[in-house]
Amino acid sequence: MFPYEGPLRLLRAKYAYSPSEIKEILHLAGLNELEVIPLVQTFGHMEFVLKHAAFAHLREVGPFPCTLNPHEAESLALVGTMIDQVLELHPGAQRLHVGCDEVYYLGEGEASRRWLQQEQNSTGKLCLSHMRAVASRVKARRPGLTPLVWDDVLRDLPEDQLAASGVPQLVEPVLWDYAADLDVHGKGQCQVVGGVLSWPCAWEGRPWPCDPAAPTAQPGACTGRGQGTAQQTPAHGASGRPPCTGVSPPRSTSVFLVSR
């Protein structure tokens, strides 16, 4: 729903927000103590990009437009341009969600198969490498901004692999599941190995449910385009790290706006 310009204009949806609408949303959000966190898909869920002939060569697997090929330098340049355009219209953003959930078919592309034949390489390392590259690109563009990522591809990775990747120092994970009531404590356990916590902070994210009687229903549910809510929580475990910083005021809520 983002009004991409220039060589990315073909990504713009028919009913995309206009720049003036985005400015108005940010203004109204501020008045109502809401923090808008733009979300840019940068790995999985890339159909809105890779369905186009101009970018089809950047697919991980040719027949499927869902996942970006992380081996191509052009792939990182593409998501970098997308991020630049989104951040330009979000000058006050403190955080940027870079997606990275449900990276289907990763490791099945020709380049990935060759890479995985090398000793000690794995799909986990490949995923973390791309996450690190994207997060580093975000930090280079705006050093004070915190990248967020969905946690699902990180849940089963060993602690030593996470630590060696450098990703926990660059991003904060957002826990999610297909449920109205998110098991935050249960999901949080996947980030703790041997009592050592990989993440100083974690977020819980969920779509706004349409049922106004649901226990997690939010005012105005299902009235926007590409919206969801998030809440920052201290990560679980005996890490000895300080609690999360930059937590929104108690009355505020963070809102993701999906930029596609």
C-alpha positions in Angstrom: 0.0 0.0 0.0 3.0 2.3 -0.3 3.3 4.8 -3.1 6.6 3.7 -4.6 8.2 5.9 -7.2 10.7 5.8 -10.0 11.9 2.4 -11.0 9.7 0.9 -8.3 6.5 2.6 -9.4 5.2 -0.7 -10.8 5.0 -2.0 -7.2 2.4 0.6 -6.3 -1.0 -0.9 -5.7 -4.1 0.7 -7.3 -5.4 1.9 -4.0 -2.1 2.7 -2.4 -1.8 5.5 0.1 -0.7 8.8 -1.3 2.3 10.7 0.3 -0.2 13.2 1.7 -2.3 10.4 3.2 0.8 9.0 4.9 1.6 12.4 6.3 -1.9 12.7 7.6 -1.8 9.2 9.2 1.5 10.0 10.9 0.0 13.3 12.2 -3.2 11.7 13.5 -1.2 8.9 15.1 0.9 11.3 17.0 -2.2 13.2 18.3 -3.6 9.8 19.5 -0.3 8.6 21.1 0.2 5.9 18.4 3.6 5.0 17.1 3.5 4.0 13.4 6.1 1.4 12.5 6.4 0.9 8.7 6.8 -2.7 7.5 8.7 -3.5 4.4 8.9 -7.1 3.2 12.6 -7.9 2.4 12.8 -11.7 2.1 9.6 -13.7 2.2 6.2 -12.5 1.1 7.8 -10.8 -1.9 5.1 -11.7 -4.4 4.0 -8.1 -4.8 7.6 -7.5 -6.2 8.7 -10.7 -7.7 5.5 -11.3 -9.7 6.7 -8.6 -12.1 8.8 -9.6 -15.1 11.3 -6.9 -14.3 12.2 -8.6 -11.0 11.4 -12.3 -11.7 15.1 -13.1 -12.1 15.5 -12.3 -8.4 13.3 -15.2 -7.2 14.9 -17.9 -5.0 13.0 -20.5 -7.1 11.9 -19.6 -10.6 8.2 -20.7 -10.5 7.5 -19.1 -7.1 7.5 -15.4 -6.5 7.3 -15.6 -2.8 11.0 -15.5 -1.7 13.9 -13.3 -2.7 17.2 -14.8 -3.8 19.7 -13.7 -1.1 22.7 -14.5 -3.3 22.2 -11.7 -5.8 23.7 -8.3 -5.1 20.7 -6.8 -7.0 18.4 -8.3 -4.4 19.9 -6.3 -1.6 20.0 -3.2 -3.8 16.3 -3.7 -4.5 15.2 -3.9 -0.9 17.6 -1.1 0.0 15.8 1.2 -2.5 12.4 0.1 -1.1 13.6 0.9 2.4 15.0 4.3 1.4 11.7 5.4 -0.2 9.6 4.2 2.8 11.9 6.0 5.3 11.8 9.2 3.3 8.1 9.4 4.0 8.6 8.4 7.6 11.1 10.9 8.8 10.3 10.5 12.5 10.3 6.7 12.5 12.1 5.1 15.4 11.7 1.5 14.2 11.3 -0.3 10.8 9.9 -3.8 10.5 11.8 -5.7 7.7 9.5 -8.8 7.7 11.6 -12.0 7.1 8.8 -14.4 8.1 7.7 -17.5 6.2 10.7 -17.6 3.8 9.4 -20.5 1.8 11.7 -22.5 -0.5 14.8 -20.9 0.9 17.8 -23.2 0.0 16.0 -24.7 -3.0 17.3 -22.3 -5.6 20.3 -23.2 -7.8 22.6 -20.7 -6.2 21.5 -21.8 -2.7 22.0 -25.4 -3.5 25.6 -24.7 -4.5 26.2 -22.6 -1.4 24.8 -25.3 0.9 27.2 -27.9 -0.5 30.0 -26.0 1.2 30.9 -27.4 4.6 29.2 -25.9 7.6 26.7 -23.9 5.5 23.0 -24.2 6.3 19.7 -22.6 5.5 19.8 -21.0 9.0 23.1 -19.3 8.2 21.8 -18.2 4.9 18.7 -16.7 6.5 20.7 -14.9 9.2 23.2 -13.6 6.6 20.4 -11.9 4.6 18.8 -10.5 7.8 22.2 -9.1 8.8 22.7 -7.5 5.4 19.2 -5.9 5.4 19.5 -4.7 9.0 23.0 -3.3 8.4 21.6 -1.5 5.3 18.8 0.0 7.5 21.3 1.1 10.2 23.6 2.7 7.6 20.7 4.6 6.2 19.5 5.8 9.6 21.8 4.8 12.5 19.3 5.6 15.3 16.6 3.4 13.9 15.9 -0.1 15.2 15.0 -2.9 12.7 12.4 -5.4 13.8 12.0 -8.9 12.3 9.4 -11.7 12.7 10.7 -14.5 14.9 9.5 -17.6 13.2 12.6 -18.5 11.2 14.7 -17.8 14.3 12.9 -20.1 16.7 14.8 -23.3 16.0 18.3 -21.8 15.5 20.9 -22.7 18.1 22.2 -20.1 20.4 25.8 -20.2 19.1 24.7 -19.7 15.5 22.5 -16.7 16.5 25.4 -15.2 18.5 27.9 -15.7 15.7 25.7 -14.1 13.1 25.6 -10.7 14.9 21.8 -10.4 14.1 20.7 -10.1 17.8 22.8 -6.9 18.1 21.1 -5.4 15.1 17.4 -6.3 15.4 14.6 -6.9 17.8 12.3 -9.9 17.2 8.5 -9.8 17.0 6.8 -12.9 18.3 3.8 -14.0 16.3 1.4 -16.9 15.6 -1.9 -17.6 14.0 -3.9 -17.1 17.1 -5.9 -14.3 18.7 -4.2 -14.9 22.1 -0.5 -15.1 21.6 1.4 -17.4 23.9 4.2 -14.9 24.6 5.8 -16.9 27.4 5.8 -20.1 25.4 7.2 -18.4 22.3 9.8 -16.6 24.3 11.3 -19.8 25.5 12.5 -20.5 22.0 14.9 -17.6 22.4 16.5 -19.0 25.5 19.2 -21.7 25.4 21.0 -22.7 28.6 19.7 -19.7 30.4 21.4 -17.3 28.0 19.1 -14.9 26.2 19.9 -13.9 22.6 17.6 -10.9 22.5 17.6 -7.9 24.9 14.0 -7.1 23.8 11.1 -8.9 22.2 7.8 -7.7 20.7 4.5 -9.4 20.4 2.5 -8.8 17.2 -0.9 -9.8 15.9 -3.5 -8.6 13.4 -6.4 -6.6 14.7 -9.2 -9.2 15.1 -12.5 -8.4 13.4 -14.6 -9.7 16.2 -15.3 -6.8 18.6 -16.0 -9.3 21.4 -12.6 -10.9 21.1 -10.4 -10.4 24.2 -7.7 -8.8 22.1 -9.9 -6.7 19.9 -8.7 -3.1 19.2 -10.9 -0.1 18.6 -11.4 0.5 14.9 -10.5 -3.1 14.0 -10.6 -4.0 10.3 -11.1 -0.4 9.1 -7.6 0.2 7.7 -5.4 -1.1 5.0 -2.6 -3.5 6.0 -2.7 -2.8 9.7 -1.8 -4.7 12.8 -0.8 -4.0 16.4 2.4 -4.6 18.4 3.5 -4.4 22.0 7.0 -4.3 23.2 7.8 -6.6 26.2 10.9 -7.5 28.1 12.5 -10.7 26.7 12.4 -13.8 28.9 15.4 -15.5 30.6 18.3 -14.9 32.9 20.3 -12.8 30.5 21.5 -10.1 33.0 20.8 -7.5 30.3 19.0 -4.3 31.0 15.3 -4.2 30.3 14.0 -2.9 26.9 14.6 0.8 26.3 12.4 3.1 24.2 9.2 1.5 25.3 6.2 3.5 24.2 4.2 5.3 27.0 1.7 3.0 28.8 -1.3 4.5 26.9 0.3 4.2 23.5 0.1 1.4 20.9 2.4 0.7 18.0 0.8 0.2 14.6 2.4 -1.6 11.7 1.6 -0.2 8.2 2.6 -2.7 5.6 4.4 -1.0 2.7 3.3 -3.1 -0.3 
